[in-house]
Amino acid sequence: MEALAVLAIECRGTPDAEHLYQTASNAAAQLKAGTYDSVRALAWLNRAGRELRSA
């Protein structure tokens, strides 16, 4: 999941970036709330979202 978010950041400005972000978001939604993995996923998604909006 984190790798998808990082790829979305790296691909910002391309059509693939939004697709990668959505895929990462869908994967994060499958994680159990409150776990370490879900917190990391949300942090990466937040960063990716900010980066994509500023592109």
Predicted model as a PDB file, atoms N, CA, C, CB and O in Angstrom, pLDDT in the B-factor column:
MODEL        1                                                                  
ATOM      1  N   MET A   1       0.824  -1.172   0.000  1.00 81.00           N  
ATOM      2  CA  MET A   1       0.000   0.000   0.000  1.00 81.00           C  
ATOM      3  C   MET A   1       0.872   1.241   0.000  1.00 81.00           C  
ATOM      4  CB  MET A   1      -0.940  -0.005   1.191  1.00 81.00           C  
ATOM      5  O   MET A   1       0.636   2.169  -0.773  1.00 81.00           O  
ATOM      6  N   GLU A   2       1.874   1.262   0.858  1.00 87.00           N  
ATOM      7  CA  GLU A   2       2.751   2.434   0.901  1.00 87.00           C  
ATOM      8  C   GLU A   2       3.450   2.636  -0.433  1.00 87.00           C  
ATOM      9  CB  GLU A   2       3.787   2.291   2.022  1.00 87.00           C  
ATOM     10  O   GLU A   2       3.629   3.767  -0.883  1.00 87.00           O  
ATOM     11  N   ALA A   3       3.842   1.541  -1.060  1.00 92.00           N  
ATOM     12  CA  ALA A   3       4.525   1.645  -2.350  1.00 92.00           C  
ATOM     13  C   ALA A   3       3.620   2.285  -3.398  1.00 92.00           C  
ATOM     14  CB  ALA A   3       4.984   0.261  -2.825  1.00 92.00           C  
ATOM     15  O   ALA A   3       4.087   3.065  -4.228  1.00 92.00           O  
ATOM     16  N   LEU A   4       2.332   1.960  -3.365  1.00 91.00           N  
ATOM     17  CA  LEU A   4       1.397   2.573  -4.310  1.00 91.00           C  
ATOM     18  C   LEU A   4       1.272   4.075  -4.064  1.00 91.00           C  
ATOM     19  CB  LEU A   4       0.020   1.906  -4.205  1.00 91.00           C  
ATOM     20  O   LEU A   4       1.209   4.859  -5.011  1.00 91.00           O  
ATOM     21  N   ALA A   5       1.236   4.470  -2.807  1.00 93.00           N  
ATOM     22  CA  ALA A   5       1.149   5.893  -2.484  1.00 93.00           C  
ATOM     23  C   ALA A   5       2.406   6.625  -2.949  1.00 93.00           C  
ATOM     24  CB  ALA A   5       0.942   6.093  -0.969  1.00 93.00           C  
ATOM     25  O   ALA A   5       2.325   7.725  -3.495  1.00 93.00           O  
ATOM     26  N   VAL A   6       3.562   6.012  -2.730  1.00 93.00           N  
ATOM     27  CA  VAL A   6       4.820   6.625  -3.179  1.00 93.00           C  
ATOM     28  C   VAL A   6       4.844   6.723  -4.699  1.00 93.00           C  
ATOM     29  CB  VAL A   6       6.038   5.811  -2.676  1.00 93.00           C  
ATOM     30  O   VAL A   6       5.262   7.745  -5.245  1.00 93.00           O  
ATOM     31  N   LEU A   7       4.405   5.683  -5.382  1.00 93.00           N  
ATOM     32  CA  LEU A   7       4.347   5.730  -6.843  1.00 93.00           C  
ATOM     33  C   LEU A   7       3.403   6.831  -7.320  1.00 93.00           C  
ATOM     34  CB  LEU A   7       3.901   4.375  -7.403  1.00 93.00           C  
ATOM     35  O   LEU A   7       3.693   7.518  -8.299  1.00 93.00           O  
ATOM     36  N   ALA A   8       2.283   6.998  -6.636  1.00 94.00           N  
ATOM     37  CA  ALA A   8       1.354   8.069  -7.002  1.00 94.00           C  
ATOM     38  C   ALA A   8       2.036   9.429  -6.892  1.00 94.00           C  
ATOM     39  CB  ALA A   8       0.099   8.028  -6.106  1.00 94.00           C  
ATOM     40  O   ALA A   8       1.855  10.297  -7.746  1.00 94.00           O  
ATOM     41  N   ILE A   9       2.821   9.603  -5.830  1.00 93.00           N  
ATOM     42  CA  ILE A   9       3.552  10.866  -5.659  1.00 93.00           C  
ATOM     43  C   ILE A   9       4.552  11.042  -6.794  1.00 93.00           C  
ATOM     44  CB  ILE A   9       4.279  10.904  -4.286  1.00 93.00           C  
ATOM     45  O   ILE A   9       4.652  12.121  -7.379  1.00 93.00           O  
ATOM     46  N   GLU A  10       5.289   9.985  -7.102  1.00 95.00           N  
ATOM     47  CA  GLU A  10       6.300  10.061  -8.157  1.00 95.00           C  
ATOM     48  C   GLU A  10       5.684  10.305  -9.532  1.00 95.00           C  
ATOM     49  CB  GLU A  10       7.120   8.784  -8.183  1.00 95.00           C  
ATOM     50  O   GLU A  10       6.320  10.910 -10.396  1.00 95.00           O  
ATOM     51  N   CYS A  11       4.466   9.844  -9.741  1.00 94.00           N  
ATOM     52  CA  CYS A  11       3.799   9.982 -11.039  1.00 94.00           C  
ATOM     53  C   CYS A  11       2.896  11.210 -11.114  1.00 94.00           C  
ATOM     54  CB  CYS A  11       2.986   8.742 -11.332  1.00 94.00           C  
ATOM     55  O   CYS A  11       2.155  11.372 -12.084  1.00 94.00           O  
ATOM     56  N   ARG A  12       2.947  12.070 -10.111  1.00 92.00           N  
ATOM     57  CA  ARG A  12       2.032  13.223 -10.097  1.00 92.00           C  
ATOM     58  C   ARG A  12       2.129  13.987 -11.420  1.00 92.00           C  
ATOM     59  CB  ARG A  12       2.355  14.169  -8.901  1.00 92.00           C  
ATOM     60  O   ARG A  12       3.194  14.128 -12.022  1.00 92.00           O  
ATOM     61  N   GLY A  13       0.979  14.460 -11.826  1.00 91.00           N  
ATOM     62  CA  GLY A  13       0.904  15.158 -13.097  1.00 91.00           C  
ATOM     63  C   GLY A  13       0.583  14.240 -14.269  1.00 91.00           C  
ATOM     64  O   GLY A  13       0.445  14.703 -15.401  1.00 91.00           O  
ATOM     65  N   THR A  14       0.465  12.944 -14.007  1.00 92.00           N  
ATOM     66  CA  THR A  14       0.134  11.994 -15.063  1.00 92.00           C  
ATOM     67  C   THR A  14      -1.224  11.360 -14.757  1.00 92.00           C  
ATOM     68  CB  THR A  14       1.240  10.902 -15.197  1.00 92.00           C  
ATOM     69  O   THR A  14      -1.667  11.382 -13.609  1.00 92.00           O  
ATOM     70  N   PRO A  15      -1.883  10.804 -15.755  1.00 88.00           N  
ATOM     71  CA  PRO A  15      -3.165  10.133 -15.510  1.00 88.00           C  
ATOM     72  C   PRO A  15      -3.030   8.934 -14.560  1.00 88.00           C  
ATOM     73  CB  PRO A  15      -3.767   9.671 -16.833  1.00 88.00           C  
ATOM     74  O   PRO A  15      -3.980   8.601 -13.851  1.00 88.00           O  
ATOM     75  N   ASP A  16      -1.877   8.295 -14.540  1.00 92.00           N  
ATOM     76  CA  ASP A  16      -1.667   7.134 -13.682  1.00 92.00           C  
ATOM     77  C   ASP A  16      -1.659   7.489 -12.195  1.00 92.00           C  
ATOM     78  CB  ASP A  16      -0.368   6.460 -14.047  1.00 92.00           C  
ATOM     79  O   ASP A  16      -1.979   6.645 -11.358  1.00 92.00           O  
ATOM     80  N   ALA A  17      -1.302   8.707 -11.867  1.00 94.00           N  
ATOM     81  CA  ALA A  17      -1.189   9.104 -10.464  1.00 94.00           C  
ATOM     82  C   ALA A  17      -2.510   8.940  -9.724  1.00 94.00           C  
ATOM     83  CB  ALA A  17      -0.715  10.547 -10.362  1.00 94.00           C  
ATOM     84  O   ALA A  17      -2.533   8.401  -8.617  1.00 94.00           O  
ATOM     85  N   GLU A  18      -3.592   9.389 -10.305  1.00 92.00           N  
ATOM     86  CA  GLU A  18      -4.904   9.276  -9.648  1.00 92.00           C  
ATOM     87  C   GLU A  18      -5.316   7.822  -9.512  1.00 92.00           C  
ATOM     88  CB  GLU A  18      -5.974  10.053 -10.434  1.00 92.00           C  
ATOM     89  O   GLU A  18      -5.882   7.428  -8.493  1.00 92.00           O  
ATOM     90  N   HIS A  19      -5.039   7.026 -10.525  1.00 94.00           N  
ATOM     91  CA  HIS A  19      -5.368   5.596 -10.460  1.00 94.00           C  
ATOM     92  C   HIS A  19      -4.577   4.909  -9.340  1.00 94.00           C  
ATOM     93  CB  HIS A  19      -5.075   4.911 -11.820  1.00 94.00           C  
ATOM     94  O   HIS A  19      -5.138   4.119  -8.580  1.00 94.00           O  
ATOM     95  N   LEU A  20      -3.295   5.204  -9.238  1.00 94.00           N  
ATOM     96  CA  LEU A  20      -2.474   4.624  -8.176  1.00 94.00           C  
ATOM     97  C   LEU A  20      -2.966   5.067  -6.803  1.00 94.00           C  
ATOM     98  CB  LEU A  20      -1.004   5.017  -8.361  1.00 94.00           C  
ATOM     99  O   LEU A  20      -3.008   4.272  -5.864  1.00 94.00           O  
ATOM    100  N   TYR A  21      -3.333   6.332  -6.694  1.00 94.00           N  
ATOM    101  CA  TYR A  21      -3.847   6.843  -5.418  1.00 94.00           C  
ATOM    102  C   TYR A  21      -5.138   6.125  -5.029  1.00 94.00           C  
ATOM    103  CB  TYR A  21      -4.092   8.365  -5.503  1.00 94.00           C  
ATOM    104  O   TYR A  21      -5.307   5.744  -3.870  1.00 94.00           O  
ATOM    105  N   GLN A  22      -6.036   5.938  -5.973  1.00 95.00           N  
ATOM    106  CA  GLN A  22      -7.297   5.256  -5.690  1.00 95.00           C  
ATOM    107  C   GLN A  22      -7.061   3.794  -5.312  1.00 95.00           C  
ATOM    108  CB  GLN A  22      -8.232   5.342  -6.901  1.00 95.00           C  
ATOM    109  O   GLN A  22      -7.730   3.265  -4.425  1.00 95.00           O  
ATOM    110  N   THR A  23      -6.118   3.148  -5.979  1.00 95.00           N  
ATOM    111  CA  THR A  23      -5.791   1.765  -5.648  1.00 95.00           C  
ATOM    112  C   THR A  23      -5.223   1.676  -4.237  1.00 95.00           C  
ATOM    113  CB  THR A  23      -4.793   1.187  -6.664  1.00 95.00           C  
ATOM    114  O   THR A  23      -5.579   0.773  -3.479  1.00 95.00           O  
ATOM    115  N   ALA A  24      -4.347   2.601  -3.883  1.00 94.00           N  
ATOM    116  CA  ALA A  24      -3.785   2.628  -2.528  1.00 94.00           C  
ATOM    117  C   ALA A  24      -4.879   2.887  -1.497  1.00 94.00           C  
ATOM    118  CB  ALA A  24      -2.687   3.705  -2.417  1.00 94.00           C  
ATOM    119  O   ALA A  24      -4.891   2.277  -0.427  1.00 94.00           O  
ATOM    120  N   SER A  25      -5.788   3.786  -1.822  1.00 95.00           N  
ATOM    121  CA  SER A  25      -6.894   4.093  -0.913  1.00 95.00           C  
ATOM    122  C   SER A  25      -7.786   2.876  -0.700  1.00 95.00           C  
ATOM    123  CB  SER A  25      -7.723   5.260  -1.455  1.00 95.00           C  
ATOM    124  O   SER A  25      -8.198   2.594   0.425  1.00 95.00           O  
ATOM    125  N   ASN A  26      -8.081   2.165  -1.764  1.00 95.00           N  
ATOM    126  CA  ASN A  26      -8.894   0.944  -1.651  1.00 95.00           C  
ATOM    127  C   ASN A  26      -8.192  -0.114  -0.814  1.00 95.00           C  
ATOM    128  CB  ASN A  26      -9.209   0.380  -3.039  1.00 95.00           C  
ATOM    129  O   ASN A  26      -8.828  -0.800  -0.014  1.00 95.00           O  
ATOM    130  N   ALA A  27      -6.892  -0.247  -0.994  1.00 93.00           N  
ATOM    131  CA  ALA A  27      -6.130  -1.218  -0.211  1.00 93.00           C  
ATOM    132  C   ALA A  27      -6.119  -0.827   1.263  1.00 93.00           C  
ATOM    133  CB  ALA A  27      -4.691  -1.330  -0.744  1.00 93.00           C  
ATOM    134  O   ALA A  27      -6.236  -1.686   2.137  1.00 93.00           O  
ATOM    135  N   ALA A  28      -5.979   0.456   1.537  1.00 93.00           N  
ATOM    136  CA  ALA A  28      -5.963   0.923   2.931  1.00 93.00           C  
ATOM    137  C   ALA A  28      -7.312   0.701   3.602  1.00 93.00           C  
ATOM    138  CB  ALA A  28      -5.589   2.410   2.995  1.00 93.00           C  
ATOM    139  O   ALA A  28      -7.373   0.439   4.803  1.00 93.00           O  
ATOM    140  N   ALA A  29      -8.375   0.803   2.844  1.00 94.00           N  
ATOM    141  CA  ALA A  29      -9.717   0.607   3.403  1.00 94.00           C  
ATOM    142  C   ALA A  29      -9.919  -0.823   3.895  1.00 94.00           C  
ATOM    143  CB  ALA A  29     -10.779   0.948   2.360  1.00 94.00           C  
ATOM    144  O   ALA A  29     -10.800  -1.076   4.717  1.00 94.00           O  
ATOM    145  N   GLN A  30      -9.114  -1.752   3.403  1.00 95.00           N  
ATOM    146  CA  GLN A  30      -9.231  -3.153   3.808  1.00 95.00           C  
ATOM    147  C   GLN A  30      -8.494  -3.452   5.113  1.00 95.00           C  
ATOM    148  CB  GLN A  30      -8.701  -4.050   2.711  1.00 95.00           C  
ATOM    149  O   GLN A  30      -8.663  -4.525   5.693  1.00 95.00           O  
ATOM    150  N   LEU A  31      -7.674  -2.501   5.574  1.00 94.00           N  
ATOM    151  CA  LEU A  31      -6.907  -2.722   6.800  1.00 94.00           C  
ATOM    152  C   LEU A  31      -7.776  -2.494   8.029  1.00 94.00           C  
ATOM    153  CB  LEU A  31      -5.680  -1.801   6.843  1.00 94.00           C  
ATOM    154  O   LEU A  31      -8.704  -1.685   8.008  1.00 94.00           O  
ATOM    155  N   LYS A  32      -7.470  -3.206   9.082  1.00 95.00           N  
ATOM    156  CA  LYS A  32      -8.213  -3.070  10.331  1.00 95.00           C  
ATOM    157  C   LYS A  32      -7.922  -1.705  10.955  1.00 95.00           C  
ATOM    158  CB  LYS A  32      -7.850  -4.212  11.317  1.00 95.00           C  
ATOM    159  O   LYS A  32      -6.762  -1.323  11.111  1.00 95.00           O  
ATOM    160  N   ALA A  33      -8.961  -0.988  11.305  1.00 93.00           N  
ATOM    161  CA  ALA A  33      -8.827   0.360  11.873  1.00 93.00           C  
ATOM    162  C   ALA A  33      -8.031   0.333  13.175  1.00 93.00           C  
ATOM    163  CB  ALA A  33     -10.213   0.977  12.118  1.00 93.00           C  
ATOM    164  O   ALA A  33      -8.197  -0.563  14.003  1.00 93.00           O  
ATOM    165  N   GLY A  34      -7.177   1.320  13.339  1.00 93.00           N  
ATOM    166  CA  GLY A  34      -6.422   1.476  14.572  1.00 93.00           C  
ATOM    167  C   GLY A  34      -5.141   0.673  14.652  1.00 93.00           C  
ATOM    168  O   GLY A  34      -4.411   0.778  15.637  1.00 93.00           O  
ATOM    169  N   THR A  35      -4.850  -0.128  13.635  1.00 95.00           N  
ATOM    170  CA  THR A  35      -3.609  -0.901  13.652  1.00 95.00           C  
ATOM    171  C   THR A  35      -2.462  -0.030  13.150  1.00 95.00           C  
ATOM    172  CB  THR A  35      -3.742  -2.185  12.786  1.00 95.00           C  
ATOM    173  O   THR A  35      -2.665   1.003  12.513  1.00 95.00           O  
ATOM    174  N   TYR A  36      -1.267  -0.480  13.458  1.00 95.00           N  
ATOM    175  CA  TYR A  36      -0.072   0.225  13.011  1.00 95.00           C  
ATOM    176  C   TYR A  36      -0.079   0.382  11.497  1.00 95.00           C  
ATOM    177  CB  TYR A  36       1.193  -0.515  13.464  1.00 95.00           C  
ATOM    178  O   TYR A  36       0.211   1.460  10.978  1.00 95.00           O  
ATOM    179  N   ASP A  37      -0.408  -0.690  10.794  1.00 93.00           N  
ATOM    180  CA  ASP A  37      -0.429  -0.644   9.327  1.00 93.00           C  
ATOM    181  C   ASP A  37      -1.452   0.348   8.799  1.00 93.00           C  
ATOM    182  CB  ASP A  37      -0.723  -2.023   8.763  1.00 93.00           C  
ATOM    183  O   ASP A  37      -1.188   1.049   7.822  1.00 93.00           O  
ATOM    184  N   SER A  38      -2.616   0.418   9.432  1.00 94.00           N  
ATOM    185  CA  SER A  38      -3.640   1.347   8.949  1.00 94.00           C  
ATOM    186  C   SER A  38      -3.230   2.798   9.209  1.00 94.00           C  
ATOM    187  CB  SER A  38      -4.993   1.050   9.622  1.00 94.00           C  
ATOM    188  O   SER A  38      -3.528   3.679   8.403  1.00 94.00           O  
ATOM    189  N   VAL A  39      -2.558   3.046  10.313  1.00 95.00           N  
ATOM    190  CA  VAL A  39      -2.091   4.402  10.614  1.00 95.00           C  
ATOM    191  C   VAL A  39      -1.024   4.827   9.616  1.00 95.00           C  
ATOM    192  CB  VAL A  39      -1.540   4.483  12.050  1.00 95.00           C  
ATOM    193  O   VAL A  39      -1.040   5.955   9.124  1.00 95.00           O  
ATOM    194  N   ARG A  40      -0.098   3.921   9.320  1.00 94.00           N  
ATOM    195  CA  ARG A  40       0.930   4.229   8.309  1.00 94.00           C  
ATOM    196  C   ARG A  40       0.289   4.471   6.948  1.00 94.00           C  
ATOM    197  CB  ARG A  40       1.962   3.081   8.211  1.00 94.00           C  
ATOM    198  O   ARG A  40       0.674   5.391   6.226  1.00 94.00           O  
ATOM    199  N   ALA A  41      -0.683   3.647   6.607  1.00 94.00           N  
ATOM    200  CA  ALA A  41      -1.365   3.793   5.324  1.00 94.00           C  
ATOM    201  C   ALA A  41      -2.038   5.152   5.220  1.00 94.00           C  
ATOM    202  CB  ALA A  41      -2.397   2.680   5.134  1.00 94.00           C  
ATOM    203  O   ALA A  41      -1.937   5.823   4.193  1.00 94.00           O  
ATOM    204  N   LEU A  42      -2.720   5.555   6.279  1.00 94.00           N  
ATOM    205  CA  LEU A  42      -3.394   6.859   6.262  1.00 94.00           C  
ATOM    206  C   LEU A  42      -2.394   8.008   6.159  1.00 94.00           C  
ATOM    207  CB  LEU A  42      -4.250   7.029   7.521  1.00 94.00           C  
ATOM    208  O   LEU A  42      -2.654   9.004   5.484  1.00 94.00           O  
ATOM    209  N   ALA A  43      -1.256   7.868   6.825  1.00 95.00           N  
ATOM    210  CA  ALA A  43      -0.228   8.912   6.742  1.00 95.00           C  
ATOM    211  C   ALA A  43       0.290   9.037   5.310  1.00 95.00           C  
ATOM    212  CB  ALA A  43       0.942   8.604   7.708  1.00 95.00           C  
ATOM    213  O   ALA A  43       0.442  10.146   4.798  1.00 95.00           O  
ATOM    214  N   TRP A  44       0.562   7.903   4.665  1.00 94.00           N  
ATOM    215  CA  TRP A  44       1.036   7.947   3.281  1.00 94.00           C  
ATOM    216  C   TRP A  44      -0.028   8.465   2.331  1.00 94.00           C  
ATOM    217  CB  TRP A  44       1.488   6.569   2.838  1.00 94.00           C  
ATOM    218  O   TRP A  44       0.272   9.223   1.408  1.00 94.00           O  
ATOM    219  N   LEU A  45      -1.275   8.058   2.554  1.00 95.00           N  
ATOM    220  CA  LEU A  45      -2.354   8.557   1.700  1.00 95.00           C  
ATOM    221  C   LEU A  45      -2.528  10.055   1.862  1.00 95.00           C  
ATOM    222  CB  LEU A  45      -3.665   7.841   2.020  1.00 95.00           C  
ATOM    223  O   LEU A  45      -2.771  10.763   0.885  1.00 95.00           O  
ATOM    224  N   ASN A  46      -2.407  10.539   3.083  1.00 96.00           N  
ATOM    225  CA  ASN A  46      -2.520  11.971   3.335  1.00 96.00           C  
ATOM    226  C   ASN A  46      -1.419  12.719   2.586  1.00 96.00           C  
ATOM    227  CB  ASN A  46      -2.445  12.268   4.850  1.00 96.00           C  
ATOM    228  O   ASN A  46      -1.676  13.728   1.930  1.00 96.00           O  
ATOM    229  N   ARG A  47      -0.191  12.213   2.693  1.00 95.00           N  
ATOM    230  CA  ARG A  47       0.918  12.848   1.981  1.00 95.00           C  
ATOM    231  C   ARG A  47       0.696  12.814   0.474  1.00 95.00           C  
ATOM    232  CB  ARG A  47       2.240  12.161   2.331  1.00 95.00           C  
ATOM    233  O   ARG A  47       0.873  13.824  -0.208  1.00 95.00           O  
ATOM    234  N   ALA A  48       0.310  11.655  -0.042  1.00 95.00           N  
ATOM    235  CA  ALA A  48       0.076  11.516  -1.482  1.00 95.00           C  
ATOM    236  C   ALA A  48      -1.025  12.466  -1.935  1.00 95.00           C  
ATOM    237  CB  ALA A  48      -0.294  10.061  -1.837  1.00 95.00           C  
ATOM    238  O   ALA A  48      -0.897  13.109  -2.977  1.00 95.00           O  
ATOM    239  N   GLY A  49      -2.095  12.561  -1.172  1.00 94.00           N  
ATOM    240  CA  GLY A  49      -3.185  13.459  -1.515  1.00 94.00           C  
ATOM    241  C   GLY A  49      -2.730  14.906  -1.598  1.00 94.00           C  
ATOM    242  O   GLY A  49      -3.088  15.629  -2.528  1.00 94.00           O  
ATOM    243  N   ARG A  50      -1.935  15.322  -0.612  1.00 95.00           N  
ATOM    244  CA  ARG A  50      -1.412  16.699  -0.623  1.00 95.00           C  
ATOM    245  C   ARG A  50      -0.519  16.921  -1.831  1.00 95.00           C  
ATOM    246  CB  ARG A  50      -0.630  16.999   0.671  1.00 95.00           C  
ATOM    247  O   ARG A  50      -0.630  17.944  -2.506  1.00 95.00           O  
ATOM    248  N   GLU A  51       0.357  15.978  -2.105  1.00 93.00           N  
ATOM    249  CA  GLU A  51       1.278  16.111  -3.245  1.00 93.00           C  
ATOM    250  C   GLU A  51       0.524  16.166  -4.572  1.00 93.00           C  
ATOM    251  CB  GLU A  51       2.274  14.944  -3.263  1.00 93.00           C  
ATOM    252  O   GLU A  51       0.864  16.955  -5.454  1.00 93.00           O  
ATOM    253  N   LEU A  52      -0.497  15.325  -4.707  1.00 93.00           N  
ATOM    254  CA  LEU A  52      -1.248  15.295  -5.966  1.00 93.00           C  
ATOM    255  C   LEU A  52      -2.050  16.571  -6.162  1.00 93.00           C  
ATOM    256  CB  LEU A  52      -2.181  14.086  -6.003  1.00 93.00           C  
ATOM    257  O   LEU A  52      -2.179  17.054  -7.287  1.00 93.00           O  
ATOM    258  N   ARG A  53      -2.585  17.116  -5.091  1.00 92.00           N  
ATOM    259  CA  ARG A  53      -3.352  18.364  -5.210  1.00 92.00           C  
ATOM    260  C   ARG A  53      -2.454  19.548  -5.555  1.00 92.00           C  
ATOM    261  CB  ARG A  53      -4.105  18.648  -3.909  1.00 92.00           C  
ATOM    262  O   ARG A  53      -2.903  20.498  -6.196  1.00 92.00           O  
ATOM    263  N   SER A  54      -1.187  19.499  -5.132  1.00 91.00           N  
ATOM    264  CA  SER A  54      -0.288  20.616  -5.402  1.00 91.00           C  
ATOM    265  C   SER A  54       0.397  20.494  -6.758  1.00 91.00           C  
ATOM    266  CB  SER A  54       0.754  20.714  -4.312  1.00 91.00           C  
ATOM    267  O   SER A  54       1.116  21.402  -7.174  1.00 91.00           O  
ATOM    268  N   ALA A  55       0.179  19.377  -7.447  1.00 72.00           N  
ATOM    269  CA  ALA A  55       0.849  19.166  -8.745  1.00 72.00           C  
ATOM    270  C   ALA A  55       0.241  20.031  -9.820  1.00 72.00           C  
ATOM    271  CB  ALA A  55       0.772  17.700  -9.164  1.00 72.00           C  
ATOM    272  O   ALA A  55       0.678  19.985 -10.970  1.00 72.00           O  
TER     273      ALA A  55                                                      
ENDMDL                                                                          
END                                                                             
